[in-house]
Amino acid sequence: MSTAMRMIHNLAELRSLPGKSVVTVGNFDGVHLAHQKLLKTVVEVARAEGAVPVAVTFEPHPIKLLAPEHAPKLLTPLERKAHFIEATGIERLVVLPFTRELARLSPLEFVRDILVSGLRALSVHVGPNFRFGYRQSGDVEVLRELARLEGFRLGVLPTLQVRRERVSSTRIRELLSLGRVNLAARLLGRPFALYGAIVAGLGVGRKHTVPTLNLAPVEEQTPRIGVYVTRARLGKTTHDSVTNVGHKPTFGGHSLTVETYLLNYSGEILESDMEIEFLFRLRDEMKFQNPAILKIQIQEDARRALKFFRLLRLVESHSAKGITPAPRGRSN
């Protein structure tokens, strides 16, 4: 029986907890396949040694403090990141506030104050490009030497590739910026998704084309502007859908909006929050002469999306029976 993950937000609370630990440290943005492999390794080693599997991450992302002009948009907000980390079996998630004081810790101070004194680490597991300490002066070789001096073991996960594609948060952002949501999903191990509250739109969809659900503005990474085949999760219900990420040029242009049209659904929406999974890119956002022409295009988008879902379910059914592998579609 799995244990519910405990979130810890300061070193004082950390030091009060009993037991030795097996630890990994990182930003874990997106909790992609390489992160998942690292986290699951920590869980396996901890269980074998009778220790607690622990992940250490930072809030906000260190670059937001150190070089805000270069800070990337995140793939997952903290709440969702914690959800995905917990799913790997991690029992304690340490979310350290990334302050200038923390940023000034030398590699030795970071190891002694956090890994040894705070976590009583039996072993530490990181990726091959791990950096830590003041101005990122510590790397895997520095950590290896400090592990020898401080008496814990070090495990370094090799670079993970999927179909000759290196798995990294940076690469996933690049793919999303190109609209290649199907390839991003391959590296994430699940479809890329946006989460947020449902907010009132301008009403132009319901009045002129089709009714849509509008996602509250998000700070996280969004896919390239365009129209996508999506799944919309509302509470415990999932709907096939088409989602537009863009500026509504037919209606004069607006700030970036994410609006979703639920296919074959006309009921009342009671939920206040929505998750949108992006499966496939259909086309660029376009400006039409009038709403009537836009409505015709939306109907064509819906037809293509429904065909996509029919084929997807057919392939998934056959794949479950061992008949054929999953499809390898290409985004526009």
Steps between C-alpha positions, in 0.01 A plus 500: 500500500649835393556784745358845428780739414586768754604847379764682705576870452787578737814346648376523859206271422732275302740448789215405734404197290639158592686253284770480238422591142586431139494831314477661159529873432375699202248740354299211349313736268252292305589181691591344165619143434857564617372657823263208549781248456716687751217529754408133465865404549500692828183319610645158414830565680324645805272200533795262471683686778205570730536876446263779396495601130535879482499752215634853549385778270490880503231768481524718304721360225856621580533686169202720594711642781848489347423603140129583467540625143606148399249309712309241296127458525432193711344181371327424829392720792609379843168332585509285186870431537437369851216283367723335240788455745270333753385258229855359479493393867700784655395539865646843582523798268721776634412833335778740594423872455770609258636814662825692454617346826451151360660605171815607688560157653821341377482141374648383831247702703211370289610141554564535873199720589235336283604152392693388808367700797147555370427176317751252647549366149625145454527562127433780253389447139522767229505544123825533301470880460424572867636836625474643851647753739608861458490603132448132412863433591424140599455224245485119510876466558492751788202314649684169461794633703271648766312170522830326574590758766157508667432126486203453266476321167441674168299366207504676162224417252624484139346732242164357395406495133170407341529408132839678489346814653660623824238540773522845661268779609673736256435269205135458601457879506655519154259240367202681651614829346492321163155354566638145505286397794502133400881490518500692829265235639749231402767661722260585782352152512150653480325776303604856579221673693390839623305540823293783636169661580220535247429868444236694312595596147364779284209286385590526132530123461155422637349786300678459165664156470501227768495516883844470656655475845771753573798417717622770737827660384791270580860586583629161388629400159232480232520325164558698183201709395258285306213252516542163671323172557468480878341323794325718758474365853221651708485339841482125443377534142715513187375653174639482148565858396665752271702782654614830353811665643519850361374855472159474327603703192155465340357699792761776503782331689542454874759397755591131484199280573452125534143403407359151464203367305358176641406262219156337505410664832230757573436455873556742784852539639505506880873466560713808563835355392624328188800300378575501126719226352650588162512202265554625145537828311242556228591837352616858552265758643344693210313825449171455315290758317205446731379270781291288261811389309679437830209280611537288185870456577427404861258235375776365275742502797242306701457246219876441483523475879222242516679296233820525706322366809340214307839392368665550839247279676531236231879492533482502881257208489725300268812595696341375823446167326857494371397541137679818397710782655371851570479747207781735405320809375658824384388845607439775249 
